[in-house]
């Protein structure tokens, strides 16, 4: 009687965990690649923007 709702809930929770795991893994890889591109000890600073007169 309650088998299908339980299976559906379990499947939903399992798929949600897979999506979260894949997202965390991809984010970690992206951050590693970003850190590898720039030299250590340097940070990206905001570039000054010149004022535009109309």
PLY file of the C-alpha trace (Angstrom):
ply
format ascii 1.0
element vertex 54
property float x
property float y
property float z
element edge 53
property int vertex1
property int vertex2
end_header
0.00 0.00 0.00
2.64 2.52 1.03
5.32 0.90 -1.10
5.15 3.18 -4.14
5.12 6.48 -2.21
8.09 5.23 -0.19
9.98 4.17 -3.33
9.20 7.51 -4.96
10.45 9.44 -1.92
13.59 7.32 -1.70
14.29 7.82 -5.41
13.78 11.56 -5.11
16.14 11.82 -2.16
18.72 9.67 -3.92
18.61 11.76 -7.10
18.80 14.96 -5.06
21.93 13.66 -3.33
23.48 12.78 -6.71
22.79 16.27 -8.09
24.26 17.93 -4.99
27.32 15.69 -5.14
27.95 16.38 -8.81
27.48 20.12 -8.28
29.93 20.19 -5.40
32.50 18.20 -7.39
32.18 20.47 -10.42
32.42 23.61 -8.29
35.56 22.32 -6.58
37.17 21.53 -9.94
36.27 24.99 -11.29
37.77 26.70 -8.23
40.97 24.63 -8.51
41.32 25.63 -12.16
40.75 29.29 -11.33
43.40 29.20 -8.58
45.86 27.50 -10.94
45.46 30.20 -13.60
46.61 33.11 -11.45
49.91 33.32 -9.61
49.80 32.59 -5.89
49.59 35.56 -3.58
47.86 37.82 -6.08
44.25 38.71 -6.01
42.12 40.27 -8.64
41.43 43.86 -7.70
38.67 45.96 -9.13
39.85 48.11 -12.00
39.18 51.83 -11.67
36.58 53.16 -14.04
37.01 56.61 -15.55
34.13 59.01 -15.11
32.28 59.83 -18.30
30.98 63.35 -18.75
27.92 63.76 -20.89
0 1
1 2
2 3
3 4
4 5
5 6
6 7
7 8
8 9
9 10
10 11
11 12
12 13
13 14
14 15
15 16
16 17
17 18
18 19
19 20
20 21
21 22
22 23
23 24
24 25
25 26
26 27
27 28
28 29
29 30
30 31
31 32
32 33
33 34
34 35
35 36
36 37
37 38
38 39
39 40
40 41
41 42
42 43
43 44
44 45
45 46
46 47
47 48
48 49
49 50
50 51
51 52
52 53
